[in-house]
Every structure is written in structure tokens, then in C-alpha cells.
């Protein structure tokens, strides 16, 4: 298991998290990933991808611990990245484009002019058939991924900066500054609203009906989507919280938080006692100005990701892939030739470097 975090210092940080009687987090690698600050990170069972203000997406093979290449399709800051299963990645950027990537060959299957302004956030439905996006053009757009076309456009009073599906796909939420609007899928109407005092910077579904919110203060808050009431709140950091991640391992629910104070912390959450403050499992001071966070779970371990995807197992992916082939959907079609030319593989597959405080390992095995 690896905690991966991006920062203003243009570096991708990796920390090995080891569960035992007490969890430990130790520095594993640092990599000068980009020529500008990192703005987004996403993981699947093999790869970590990062987006940056330098307009590139970098790919890392976590099984081999090497830099795998770069994707150069966008002409603007990368604002959001999301994997669907093992075969696809969606990216959004300030150029208004959403790109659909095949992660087997790292080819762009389709480039969609999604918003007139920036793409602020996107989220893929657990079925893989729909995606939602919000942008600075004050619209919420629904995308038919089977045909690769827009399905519905909803005008918003203000620009939303976060959009998320629930794990069961029955509801979705938008965030506008300090307000969370909760929508039902079947009616596409707002069923409730949560308002906080400070701007919300990160949101995560803990269950189908419980949200974890963090923002421009030191607090983490759990809310019920059904009652819109705050179930629990606790001080997690000494500065504002930049990102939240969650996963489940062997029945244990773990929340991971990253803050501007430089700390990454892991918390144990008991869903049966949701009103109790989670217990701190471990923490690490990265000494960096963190911007984004994810947790790479080795498929060999008995870990199950509990982020936003209910369909992450290989069996489900194979079944959906067969459906994709039968329907000839957008993201199984031919690649965009322009995007293919813009893909770059790093020469000699540069290995990710260990931290400076450790003895340097052999960087390149080739002569």
C-alpha cells in the first residue's frame, strides 16, 4: 500500500503504509514529476497518474516503480483525473476538454469539448455508462459514455468546483463554494443541501449515504445525505485540509487526510459508531505544501478500495468490457491519431527515486 501525494514543489511523494498491530508510514520515493505544481492524482490497481499546471499528465507504473510516460493532449492546467476500472482514464483541464484514454496502450479514444470555460471536476458513474462534469461556464453536464456524446445540460446559478457520484450510483452531489447540493439520479432534482462555514476543498463518500467534507479549516465533518445533519466533526490538522481519501481493508475503514501543514494522517473509522471521533492510526510530516492525495492499493493484498467506485473488481471489469465490445461504445473505439502522436514514453523507463535520507539504490539497471 502506498500513500501518494502531490505538492506545490512539483514533486510526487510516495509513502509505504504498513498495517500491523500499529500502522506505520515510511518514506518510499520522491520524484520530480512536473515542471509546475501538481494539481490532481488518481490511481488504479497498477498505475498512478498525476496532472499539473504544466499541462501534462505523467504516468507511473507502481508494480515496477518506474516512470511510464506522459500524455500531452491538453492545453491547460489538468484539473481532474479519474480511472474507471483497469482499462480507462478520464481527464479534464482548463482548456475545456475531457479526454477518454485507453490505459492498455495509453491512447486517447476521444477528446470532448466539454465546457466553454474550465473543466473543474468530473465523476464516472459506477456502471461506466455515464459521467458528470462541472465547469466555470456554470453548467453541470451529463455525458453518455456509450456513444461519447452529451446527454443533458443543467444550468447552475454559480460555478460548481466538485462533482461526485455515490458508490451505488443512486445520487450525486455538487459543491459550490461552501454548499453541497444532493441530487437523486432518477429525478435529477435536489433532495437536500448541506452548508458549511468555510469553503469546501474536498469531499468523499464514506458510504452510499455518508459524506466526509473538508475545507479551508482544520476540521473533518461527516454528514448524512438523508437528513443533511452533521454526524461528527473533529480537528484533524493544524491548517486547512487539501484532500481526503478513503478505503476499506479487511473490514477496517480508513480515512486519509492531507493538509497544508504538510502532514498526511490515517484515521480508523468505525461505521457502527459514526458519531465517535475516528482514532488516529499514524501520521507523517512530508515537509511539503501538499495539494492532492490518493492511496495505491496493491491488488495482491486483500484490500478493497472504498473511494467512489463500486465496480473495481477484475470480474466486473471483464463483464463490462464484454458489454462495451458488444455495444461498440465510445471508449472501445479507434484512438485519436493526434493524441497518439502526443503520447510520450520516458526513455529507459526512469525509476522513481528513493528519498534523500535513504541510501541510493541503483537508478538504472541498463548499461
N, C-alpha and C positions, 0 to 999 in steps of 0.2 A: 504494500500500500504506500502510495506516495502523495504527499501534500504538495501541490504545485501552485505557485503564486507569481503574479507579475507585479512590476513596480515602476515608479517613475524613473528609476535608474537604468531602464532599458534591459533589465536582467530577468531571466526566468529562474526562479528558485525552486529547488526540489528538496523535500524533507521526507525521509523514510519514517513512517509511523508503524510502530510495532506493538501489537496488543499482547499483553501478558497479565500478570497479577496487577500491574500498574502500567498504563500506556507510556511509551517513550517516543519522542520525536528527535531524530538526529539529522544534521545536515547531510545531504546526499550528493547534490551537484549544484553548481551555478553556471549559467550560460548567458553570454551576452547575446540576447536573442534578436534585438532590433536596433535600429538607429534612432528610435524615439521611444517614448514611454509606452508600456503595454496597456491596452485598453480592454482586452477580452481574452478569455481562456476557456477551452472546452476539452472534454475527454471522452474516449470510448474505451473498449477493452484492450486496445493496443496503442492508440495514438494520443498525444496531447497536441492541440493546435493553439497558437496564440495569435492575436490580432493587435495591431499597433497604430499609433499616429503616423508611422512611416508608410502606411497604406499597403502593407504586406501581411500575409498570413504565413507563419512558419509552422512546419510540421516536425514532430519528434516521435521517433519510434521508441516507446518505453520498454519494449521487450529487449531490444538490442542496445538501448541507451545511446542512440545516435540521432543526429540531426538529419532528417529525411529529405527536406526540400522546402520550397517556398511557392506560394500561389500569388500571382501578381495581377489578378483580374480587376481589382478595384482601383479607383482613383479618388480616394478619400480615406479618412480615418476609419478603421474597422471598428464597428460599434457593437456587433453581436455575432456569436458563433454558437451553433448547436448541432450536435450529432443526432442522427436517427439510426439506432442500431449500429451495425458494424459496417454498413455499406454506403452511407450518405452523410453529408455535411451541408448545412445551410449557413451562409454568411451574409451579413448586412453591413452597410457602410454609409458614410456621409455623402457618397455620390448618388444615393437614392436607389442603388441596385441591391437585389437579393440574388445571390448565386447559389445554384444547386450543384454540389460536387459528388462525383463518384469516388469513394475513398479506396477502391481497389487499385485504380490506375491514376487517381488524382486528376481527373479530367472534369471540366465544367460542362455539365449536361445542359444547363440552361441559365441564362442571365436575364433577370426580370427587372424592368424599370418599375420599381415598386412604389416609390413615393416621389413627390415633386421636391421635397426637401430631403433631410437626412432620414435614413432608417435608424430609429432609436432602439428598437427591440423587436425580437421575433420569437415565436414559440411554435413547435410542431405538435400536432395532436397525437396522442398515443397510438392511434390507428395508422398514422403516416399518410393519411389521405388529405388532411387539411393543415394549413399553417396560418397563423395570425401574425400581423406586424403592425407596429405603430411608428409614426414619423413626425417630423416637425411641421408637416403640412396639415396637422390637426385631423388626421384620419386614422381610423382603425380598419385595416383591410384583411379580408379572408381570402386565402389562396387555395384553389383546387390543385393539389399536387398530382392528382391522377392525370389531369390534362395540362397542367402547367399554365393556368390562366387565373385571372382574378374572379372571385365568386361573389363578393359582396363588399361594399364600401360604406362605412358608417362615419359620418362627420362628428367630430368631438368639439366641445366648446374651447378646450385647451389642448395643447400637445401632451400626449402621454409619453413617458420615458421608459416604462416597463410593461410588458405583457407576458402572462403566464397561463398555461393550461394546468388544470388539476391533474393528478396522476390517473384518475379514472376517466378523464376527458368529458365529464358532465358539466363542468363550469370553467370559466376563465376569469382572470382579473386584470385590470389595467391600473397603473399608478400614474397620477397626475400630481406632481409636487408632493404633498403630504396626504393625499386622498387615494384610497383604494376602492374602486368600484367592482362589485362582484356580479358577474353575468351568468345566466343559465344558458346552456347550449341550445336547448330545444326552443326557447323563446327569444334568444339573443337580447334579452332585456335585463336591466339592472335589478337585482333582488336585494341588494344591501350595499351600504357604504361604510368604510372604516376611515376615520380621520385621526391623524396624529399631530402632535405639536410641531415636529420638525420634518424636514424633507426626508422622504424615504429613498434610500440608495440601493437597497437590496431586499428581495422578497423570495421566500422559499415555501412551497407546500410541504409540510411535515407529514400530513395525511391528506385524504381527499377533502377534509373539511377544516383542517387546522393550518393556519398560516404563521410563519415566522417573519417578522418585519425588523429591519434595522435601518438606521439612517444617520442623520447629522447630529447624533448624540452618542452616549456610551451604552445605551440600553438595547436589549433584545426583548421583543414583545411577541407573545403568542396570542393569536386571535381566532375565534370561532367564525367560520364563514356563515354559519346558520344564524347565530344570534348577533354577530358583529361585536361581541363583547371581548374585552381583554381577559384572557385566562391566566396569564402570568407575565411578569416583567422583572428583569434583573439587570444589574450593571455588569456588563461583560468586559469592557475595556476602559482605558483612561482617556480615550479620544474617540472621534467618530468612527463608525464601523463601515467599511467599504464593501464587504461581501459576506454572504452566508452560503454554506454548502451543507448538505445532509446526506447520510447514507445509513444503511442498516447492515449489521454484520452479526451473524449467529444470534439473531433475536435482539441485539443491542442497537438502539437508535442513537446515533452520534451526530451532533451539530458541530460544524467547524466554522469559526469566525476569523475574519482578518480585519485589522484596524489600521488607521493612520498612525497609531502609536508604535507600529512595527511588529506587534505581536500577532501570532496565529495561535488560537486556542481551540481545544477539543473539549466538548461537553457531553456528558451522558444524560440522555433524556428518557425518563420513564413515562410512557404514554398513559399508563394507568394512574399516574399521579401528575398530570399535566399542570396542575396549579402549583406544584412544588418547583422551586428553583433548581435547574439542572446542576449536577455536580461537575466540577472541573476535573477532566481526566489528565490533561497535560497542556503545556504551553511552550512556545519557542519565540525568542526575540530575534527577528530577522535583521533588525537594524536597517530596514529599508522602508521607503514610503510605498506601502502596498496599494495596489489598485484593483486586483482581481484574484480569484481563488477557485480552485477545483481540487477534487480528490480522484487520483487514478487508482482504480481497484484492479489488482491482478486477477484475471479470470481463473487462474489456478487455485486461488483462495476461495473459500466458501462465502464470498462477500456478495451482497446484493445491493445494487445502487438504489437509493430511495430519493433521487432528485426529482425529476419531473416526468420520467418515462416509465410507464408500466410495462412496455414491450421492449425488454432488453435482452432476453434470453436468446440463445442461438436458435433454439427450436422455433420460437415465434418469428424470428427474423427469416428463417428458411421458408416458413409457411407464407409469410407476407411477400417474400421475394418471388415465390411461385405465382402469387396473385398479381404482383407487379408485371411479371412476364406475360401472363395471360391477357392483361388489360392493356399492355403496351403503354404504360404510364410515362409521364414526362421524364421522371428521373431514372428510367432504364433505357432512354433513347440514345441517339448518337450525340457525341460531345460537340461543344462549340469549338471550331477549329482555332479561332482567335485565342480562346482560353488555353487550348492545348499548347500553343506556341509560347504562352506566357508562363507556363509551369517551369520551375527551376529545381533541379536536384543538386544538392550541395556536393561539390567534388570530394571524393574519397569518404563520404559519409562521416563527417566530423563527429567525434564522440563528445558527449556532454561532460564538461569538466567538473571534477570534484572541487569542493570548497578549498580556499587557500589554506585553511588551518590544517587540512589533511595532507598526507604525503601524496605527491602527484603520481597518478597511475600513468601507464603508457598511453599516450593520447591516440596514436595511430599505429595500428598493427601492420599496415602495409609498408613495404620497404620504400 
